[in-house]
Amino acid sequence: MKITPYGTYPYLTRPSGVREASQRTAQPAQGGAGSDFARGLSKALDELDRVQAQADTMVTRLVTGQAEDIHSVILAVERANLSLQMAVQVRNKVLEAYQEIMHMQV
């Protein structure tokens, strides 16, 4: 059975609109809790990106035959999946809170 090299699968490449964590430009607010929130959010997104990149690397190594332990690859992919699901849920809660604040009458 012939295995096609990793580079020939277009669906395994990073989409053109996705930027690396080092290319993101988070501009925290000046002082106060806003800057702490922005810093924490930026740190969480960097960690999410790191976990996703680690999983991508391990999958690439598995596809190319360099990985010896499939269990660690599966664990890394599941860790990345759970991290992404949690980030989506946090985003949903933040949006819900924002919408509630916007609907408050002053």
Buried (B, 14 or more C-beta within 10 A) or exposed (E): EEEEEBEEEEEEEEEEEEEEBEEEEEEBEEEEEEEEEBEEBBEBBBEBBEBBBBBBEBBBBBBEEEBEEEEEBBEBBEBBEEBBEEBEEEEEEEEEEEEEEEEEEE
